[in-house]
Amino acid sequence: MKEEKEQTVIEKTLLYLENYREMERYINEAVSETSQVPDIGKYNISAEKAFLQSVRECRAETVILFEHLKKALASLKEDAEAAGEGYKYDALEAVYIKGICRA
């Protein structure tokens, strides 16, 4: 059996950046309350509550990760600007945060 190579910090960071906008969308749109489900009466409520609880937990973990990522990006921006290389951060932001320069 072939062992999978553990991802490096750089690989994980790139993965987070590539999924930045999707994480933000998930945080804003995840259905985690029964009041968000149309026609809730036609579902098994206890099963629905268990599912929604798992979504809430996943969403909470995503929020924490996303906040760490935003703080790291703010620090990176600050460092780039202090070094007179703010354009490097601007390029990163355009591609990963705003999604406007995808090749």
Buried (B, 14 or more C-beta within 10 A) or exposed (E): EEEEEEEEEEEEEEEBBEBBEEBBEBBEEBEBEEEEBEEEEEEEEEEEEEBBEEBBEEBEEBBEEBEEBEEEBEEBBEEBBEEEEBEBBBEBBEBBBEEEEEE
